[in-house]
Every structure is written in structure tokens, then in C-alpha cells.
Amino acid sequence: MNSDPSNLAGMNAVYQFQVGEGSYCVSIKEGKASVASGATPDPNCTVTMAESDFLEMVSGKLNSQMAFMTGKLKVAGDMGLALKLGSFLKV
């Protein structure tokens, strides 16, 4: 995420990822991202998906919009932030 900070420019957000059995918090502040394991009390956007689907999405094998439309990706909170995920979640 921080390797190309232009993708995060101007963003200030807290994402909660529920991936399989794991919980992860991604905080973006002033264009810099940090990741921590565990839940955060007040995320702007929560993304829930199976671990296998998440790995396919970040590797580019699963389109995030298709994952959402087929129910593989569930979003709670700020949908606008969810739409920005594709711009910085690539491995």
C-alpha cells in the first residue's frame, strides 16, 4: 500500500477486514497506511469475505465488483471507501 502513496493521497479512513477467522485493521492517515491484527471499535468501512476469496481478489484473479455482486464480498459502512479498495489492494 505504501509503495505507491499516490493511491492513498488525501485519504483518512479506518477499514476493518474480517477475512476468514481473522480480523485486521487498516488505518490510512495523511496518505500513509498501517495494518494491525484485531478489531477496531469504530471503522469507517468493514469488509467481510472468505480467506480464499480475499487472496484471489488481491492477486487480481477475482474482481472486487464481481465479488460484491455475487456475495463473496460484504461491505458495511462507507460504500465510497469500499470502492477505493481496488486502487491500493494489490500484491
Residue pairs with C-beta under 8 A, 6 or more apart in sequence:
1 7
1 8
1 26
1 28
1 33
1 35
1 88
1 89
2 8
2 32
2 33
4 88
5 31
5 32
7 87
7 88
8 28
8 31
8 32
8 33
8 88
9 31
10 31
11 28
11 31
11 84
12 28
12 29
12 30
13 27
13 28
13 44
13 45
13 78
13 81
14 25
14 26
14 27
14 28
14 40
14 42
14 43
14 44
14 45
15 25
15 26
15 27
15 28
15 43
15 44
15 45
15 46
15 47
15 81
15 85
16 23
16 24
16 25
16 39
16 40
16 43
16 45
16 46
16 47
17 23
17 24
17 25
17 26
17 46
17 47
17 48
17 54
18 46
18 47
18 48
18 49
19 48
19 49
19 50
19 51
19 54
20 50
20 51
20 54
21 51
22 37
22 51
23 37
23 38
23 39
24 35
24 36
24 37
24 38
25 35
25 36
25 37
25 38
25 39
25 40
25 43
26 33
26 34
26 35
27 33
27 34
27 35
27 36
27 40
33 88
43 77
44 77
44 78
44 81
45 75
45 76
45 77
45 78
45 79
45 81
45 82
46 75
46 76
46 77
47 73
47 74
47 75
47 82
47 85
48 73
48 74
48 75
48 76
49 57
49 67
49 72
49 73
49 74
50 72
53 62
53 67
53 72
53 73
56 62
57 63
57 64
57 67
57 73
57 89
58 89
58 90
58 91
59 91
60 90
62 72
64 73
64 85
64 86
64 89
67 73
68 74
68 75
68 82
75 82
